[in-house]
């Protein structure tokens, strides 16, 4: 299978920290509200089902989840949100996409543009980098939960596209259609994923040196810290020796 991604490992470590942030619940609630616009029954709405699963994983209270659903279906009044995708380039020429949910794109766009510029990047036009990404299911399992052989046997049998293993995690890539089948197969086998999501995955990755990797990671951090940004996708990876250098800082 394909080689493991050091950037996936970085994101894995970072996710544990992000989960502790107070703003995480507001972003999870917004995701539920947006998903519920296509129907408030999670059994008939896979996107809503996934959003609810992520909210539960973030320990969001049941009544908060139900309130977010009702805002999406119109049973409760709420802000008018729209989904926007912003694209641009970061240090080293890396491609960056930001999945945004905002109630005022005239406020959000300049703020995101400024973040790009402050960190050595620039906001681009629509579709300037989107062609480099494809929607995939990404399932992460901690290394101690199963061996690589066990993961491969269950995931590939259930229809996964790829499995890679790093020194911390197993990462399983699926098509969006096979995502729930693979996730459920892992759970049925007693292998509980740490996270499971539908996201944009880069077709090819750019390897960065320490200088550009440091800047690119700061750009991603700054973007993810913005209240209106739900997800940031990029196409860079970091070699082992560079990761070791950065880890000492």
ABEGO torsion letter per residue (X at the ends): XBBBBAAAAAAAAAAAAAAABAAAAAAAAAAAAAAAAAEABAAABAAAAAAAAAAAAAGBBAAAAAAAAAAAAGABBBBBBBBBBBBBBBBGGBBBBBBBBBABAAAAAAAAAAAAAAAGBBBBBBGAAAAABBBBBBBBBBAAABBAAAAAAAAAAAGBABBBBBAABBBBBBBAAAAAAAAAAAAAAGBBBABBBBBBBBABBBBBBAAAAAAAAAAAAAAAABAABABBBBABBBBAAAAAAAAAX
